[in-house]
Amino acid sequence: MTTELSSPRCSPTDTQYEADCRAALRPVLSEMLDLAESAGWSRRRAAYALMMLATDELRSGRESQALASNDTLERATG
């Protein structure tokens, strides 16, 4: 894949953060779906599979764990 992902322009608590994130991810998602389709996968089913993978990622709680680690580090060094 050749699409680059832009960095956030605001903090995660900003009301624009989610919209900016979606805008940044949209071309990456489109490229992933193009790649899946060119490999012979149904674009619709590939999109569904990505949605399920995203759900699995949310359920894993990895971001929450990473945020908790960062908060702990900031408190220890701040």
C-alpha positions, 0 to 999 in steps of 0.5 A: 500500500502506498497511501500515507496516513496523516497525523491528528491535528487536534487532541482526542478530546476535541470534537473534530478528532473523530471526523479528522480520523475518519477522513485520514483513514478513508483513503487507506480503507479504500486502498485496502478494499481495492487490494482485496478486490484485485485479489479476488475477494468481494469488496462488500465482504472484505468491508464486512471483514474489516468491520469485524476486525475493527470490532475485535480490536475495540473489544481487545481494549488495547487502546485503553491499556496503552492510554492507561500506561501513558497516563501512569508514565506522565504521572511518574515523570510529570 
